[in-house]
Amino acid sequence: MSSGDKREEEDNDRFPDGALRLRNPHISEMEQDILYHLALGSGSHDLQEMFSDVRFVCMGGTPKRMEQFAYYIMDEIGYKLPAGTTLLDISFQSYRYSMYKVGPVLCFSHGMGIPSVGILLHEVIKLMYHAKCRDPIFFRLGTCGGIGIEGGNLVISESAVDGLLQPYLELPVLGQMQRRPAVLDRQLAHDLKNLRREDDPFTVTVGKTMCTYDFYEGQGRLDGAFCDYTEEDKLAFLRKIHAENVVNMEMESLCFAALCHHAGVRGAVVCVTLLNRLHGDQVSTPKEVLNKWQEYPQMLVARYIKKALGLPVAVPQRSHPQV
């Protein structure tokens, strides 16, 4: 695609003020749009009043991790809660996902795997549309298995592929297979990488991510309930994809990249490795160490948000947490 075509496509995804356009003509004709899995709706809530100031959408697998990130980013950007109030899970009545709002930052849990993150992204993209948010940036903060990278280090996805190394999401729609390119913003990826500091306890690698539909056989593990291949088969496969610049595996990036790209949203995937898959399959690192490692993607994304907001990157804006 030429630069002119790319600009035209981006213009079609945005209104002149930067608000998202939806690739769905039916939404504007509906009396109201119910965001069922978020327990919100365009008729039942003033979504523009509630969310129009959102600039950053951060999502990760578990409700607890994203609640912790919400408190962390609140201190990092110096956001002050009104006296007598606390953070609230806005979507608690959905019993599906969690959602916390910290000023311009919206934090979601997305569950596990492509179907779960896909449903969430549909409704979050529509939420951005109804709220008239301008040029929002989406981040996935997750965990992964490294390929040639030891546990406790960060991988930023420059692109995503499926288990067959295909760079697109395949989705059957009305009996026809749709292919949506899994494209991520490479400039955003490199901007994030450049925010690593020399004293950080982790390295940062930018590379290709393999997204699978399964944790066990789909990722070539030997420890699932079923396994019809040898360890030599597994290692040959991992070395093959590593030679194709695949540096990690997880289960959401393909859908995240494809839907963000289809919506015209800048997106980045930042994951911490839990182990090097060339050396094993089971995650045996102590839980307290894993919990510490899972803070690393949050640290890097928080620095990006602070820089974008014009805040000092090196120090938090509040020394005494609001908990």
Secondary structure, DSSP 8 states (H G I E B T S, - for coil): --HHHHHHHHHHTB-TTSBB--S-TTGGGSS--EEGGGTEETTTS-HHHHHTT--EEEEES-HHHHHHHHHHHHHHHT----TT-----TTGGGSS--EEEETTEEEEE--SSHHHHHHHHHHHHHHHHHHT-BS-EEEEEEEEEESS--TT-EEEEEEEE-TTS-SEEEEEETTEEEEEE-B--HHHHHHHHTT--TT-SS-EEEEEEEE-S-SSGGGT-SSSS---S-HHHHHHHHHHHHHTTEEEEESSHHHHHHHHHHHT-EEEEEEEEEEETTS-SS--S-HHHHHHHTTHHHHHHHHHHHHHTT--SSS-S-SS---
